[in-house]
Amino acid sequence: MKIRTGIMLVAMMAATSMTTAFAQSGADNFKAKCALCHGADGTGKAAMKVPSFKTPEAIKESDADLTAAIKNGKGTGAIKMPAYTGKLTDPQIKDAVAYIRTLQK
């Protein structure tokens, strides 16, 4: 019984460590690529007409919608989010979306 408990404890610690690593990776990518326009806390920048990730509309967007916006860019005119396909890998984009979700809480 003690062996099972030990194995479960090690597995839980490994899962927690992996989750922390993914969240950190998403946070790092967000800070490097997104925070300039979206703000460190995801509230956007009104002067740049960049919306907040905390609005009900942004919260309702699916992970697929956020992923598509990051990959393909979004918007028109002078203020346009650039596409990050080729600049960020799919796992990096997935981690960034996961980090954006933490900002919405």
LOMI-291733 format. One line per 10 residues: for each residue x, y, z of N, C-alpha, C. Coordinates in pm, whole numbers, padded with zeros to 5 digits. Layout:
% LOMI-291733
X,Y,Z,X,Y,Z,X,Y,Z  ...
END
This chain:
% LOMI-291733
00082,-00119,00000,00000,00000,00000,00086,00126,00000  00196,00123,00076,00284,00239,00082,00348,00266,-00054  00376,00160,-00128,00438,00177,-00260,00341,00248,-00354  00214,00209,-00352,00114,00275,-00437,00100,00422,-00402  00097,00451,-00274,00087,00590,-00230,00208,00669,-00277  00326,00609,-00266,00448,00676,-00311,00446,00701,-00461  00402,00603,-00537,00395,00618,-00683,00295,00727,-00720  00181,00729,-00652,00081,00832,-00681,00134,00970,-00647  00208,00980,-00537,00264,01108,-00497,00365,01157,-00600  00452,01068,-00647,00551,01105,-00749,00481,01147,-00878
00377,01075,-00918,00304,01109,-01041,00238,01245,-01029  00180,01275,-00913,00116,01405,-00893,00218,01518,-00896  00335,01494,-00837,00439,01596,-00837,00488,01621,-00980  00505,01515,-01057,00549,01531,-01195,00447,01607,-01277  00319,01576,-01259,00212,01647,-01333,00210,01794,-01295  00225,01824,-01168,00228,01964,-01124,00346,02036,-01184  00460,01971,-01187,00581,02032,-01244,00563,02060,-01392  00503,01966,-01464,00481,01984,-01607,00383,02097,-01632  00276,02106,-01554,00178,02213,-01570,00242,02348,-01546  00325,02357,-01445,00395,02482,-01415,00487,02519,-01531
00557,02422,-01588,00647,02450,-01701,00569,02502,-01821  00454,02441,-01850,00374,02487,-01963,00321,02627,-01939  00272,02652,-01818,00220,02785,-01786,00331,02889,-01796  00450,02855,-01749,00562,02949,-01756,00598,02976,-01902  00599,02874,-01983,00629,02891,-02125,00527,02983,-02190  00400,02962,-02160,00295,03048,-02215,00309,03191,-02166  00342,03208,-02039,00362,03341,-01982,00481,03410,-02048  00589,03336,-02067,00708,03394,-02130,00678,03439,-02273  00609,03355,-02348,00574,03391,-02486,00479,03509,-02489  00382,03511,-02398,00289,03623,-02392,00364,03753,-02363
00452,03750,-02265,00529,03870,-02230,00616,03917,-02345  00674,03822,-02418,00764,03857,-02528,00691,03902,-02654  00577,03843,-02682,00511,03867,-02811,00379,03944,-02801  00311,03937,-02688,00174,03987,-02681,00155,04108,-02589  00231,04111,-02480,00206,04211,-02375,00225,04354,-02423  00308,04377,-02521,00330,04513,-02569,00198,04578,-02610  00114,04503,-02678,-00016,04557,-02723,-00130,04520,-02629  -00129,04397,-02579,-00241,04348,-02499,-00227,04380,-02351  -00111,04432,-02310,-00088,04463,-02169,-00045,04339,-02093  00035,04358,-01990,00085,04246,-01910,-00026,04166,-01845
-00138,04233,-01816,-00250,04166,-01752,-00362,04129,-01849  -00342,04154,-01978,-00440,04116,-02080,-00557,04211,-02094  -00548,04331,-02034,-00660,04424,-02041,-00659,04508,-02168  -00560,04490,-02253,-00556,04563,-02378,-00508,04706,-02359  -00503,04779,-02467,-00461,04919,-02462,-00559,05000,-02546  -00640,05078,-02477,-00745,05156,-02543,-00688,05250,-02648  -00574,05312,-02619,-00514,05407,-02714,-00477,05339,-02846  -00448,05210,-02838,-00413,05134,-02959,-00534,05060,-03016  -00649,05073,-02950,-00771,05003,-02989,-00754,04851,-02983  -00677,04806,-02884,-00657,04663,-02862,-00752,04621,-02750
-00845,04530,-02779,-00944,04492,-02678,-00884,04408,-02565  -00954,04408,-02454,-00915,04330,-02338,-00954,04183,-02357  -00872,04095,-02302,-00906,03953,-02300,-01009,03923,-02191  -01041,04024,-02110,-01131,04003,-01997,-01276,04039,-02027  -01304,04084,-02149,-01442,04117,-02185,-01523,03988,-02200  -01654,03996,-02181,-01736,03876,-02200,-01720,03816,-02340  -01704,03902,-02439,-01687,03852,-02578,-01557,03772,-02591  -01450,03822,-02533,-01322,03752,-02541,-01325,03621,-02462  -01391,03623,-02349,-01399,03502,-02268,-01478,03394,-02340  -01578,03434,-02418,-01660,03338,-02493,-01588,03276,-02612
-01480,03340,-02659,-01407,03286,-02774,-01350,03149,-02738  -01358,03058,-02833,-01305,02924,-02810,-01153,02927,-02820  -01090,02822,-02769,-00945,02809,-02784,-00907,02806,-02932  -00992,02743,-03013,-00965,02737,-03157,-00968,02878,-03219  -01061,02963,-03173,-01069,03100,-03223,-00944,03179,-03185  -00901,03166,-03058,-00781,03236,-03013,-00658,03186,-03088  -00651,03056,-03108,-00539,02997,-03181,-00535,03050,-03324  -00649,03055,-03389,-00656,03105,-03526,-00613,03251,-03533  -00655,03332,-03435,-00617,03473,-03434,-00466,03489,-03418  -00407,03406,-03332,-00262,03413,-03312,-00190,03367,-03438
-00235,03257,-03495,-00168,03204,-03615,-00183,03296,-03736  -00304,03347,-03759,-00335,03417,-03883,-00338,03568,-03871  -00330,03619,-03749,-00344,03762,-03728,-00491,03799,-03725  -00516,03926,-03693,-00656,03966,-03680,-00666,04117,-03699  -00778,04159,-03753,-00804,04302,-03769,-00767,04353,-03906  -00802,04478,-03928,-00773,04544,-04056,-00728,04686,-04028  -00678,04751,-04128,-00639,04890,-04114,-00503,04907,-04049  -00482,05022,-03990,-00353,05056,-03931,-00322,04972,-03808  -00425,04942,-03729,-00406,04861,-03609,-00445,04719,-03642  -00347,04635,-03661,-00373,04497,-03699,-00277,04406,-03624
-00332,04298,-03569,-00247,04201,-03502,-00176,04119,-03608  -00044,04106,-03597,00029,04027,-03696,00006,03877,-03679  00030,03803,-03785,00022,03657,-03780,00151,03603,-03718  00138,03502,-03635,00255,03442,-03570,00287,03303,-03623  00222,03261,-03733,00260,03136,-03796,00404,03151,-03844  00486,03053,-03808,00627,03058,-03845,00714,03131,-03743  00649,03208,-03653,00723,03279,-03547,00708,03207,-03413  00594,03142,-03395,00569,03060,-03278,00527,02921,-03325  00570,02819,-03254,00530,02682,-03289,00388,02657,-03240  00326,02552,-03289,00192,02517,-03242,00189,02496,-03090
00286,02425,-03031,00285,02411,-02885,00301,02545,-02813  00379,02636,-02866,00395,02768,-02805,00263,02846,-02811  00194,02835,-02922,00064,02902,-02936,-00037,02842,-02838  -00037,02711,-02828,-00128,02644,-02734,-00099,02690,-02591  00028,02701,-02555,00065,02747,-02421,00024,02893,-02400  00037,02975,-02504,-00003,03116,-02493,-00155,03126,-02472  -00231,03046,-02543,-00377,03045,-02525,-00411,03002,-02381  -00342,02900,-02332,-00365,02856,-02194,-00333,02968,-02096  -00228,03043,-02123,-00192,03155,-02035,-00296,03266,-02044  -00345,03294,-02162,-00451,03396,-02179,-00572,03357,-02093
-00604,03229,-02091,-00718,03183,-02009,-00693,03213,-01861  -00569,03205,-01814,-00542,03237,-01674,-00563,03385,-01647  -00540,03469,-01747,-00561,03613,-01732,-00710,03648,-01723  -00794,03561,-01775,-00937,03587,-01779,-01007,03554,-01648  -00936,03497,-01555,-00999,03457,-01426,-00996,03570,-01328
END
